[in-house]
């Protein structure tokens, strides 16, 4: 682990998530996420995720047909948004600046 980040609260459940930044010495040939907790693994370069061209907004529909326009990042055919994006946004410029280099 390189560094703990500030906790982030989910909007839908109120859960508090305590994210950490780490560095893998070797990326596994195949990710094996816990099926009960992880829908999919997105393996993407920081520069691609931080690219201003990946940023945008998208209309999302929530419970009871409530629609909100939310910030997103589109990379590799995937849309990153919500809590994941709120955790990543402050990390991206620091990672690009080499703050997390080992």
Secondary structure, 3 states (H helix, E strand, C coil): CCEECCCEECCCCCCEECCEECCCCCCCCCCCCCCCCCCCCCCCCHHHHHCHHHEEEEEEEEHHHEEEEEEEEEECCEEEEHHHHHHHHHHHHHHHCCCCCC
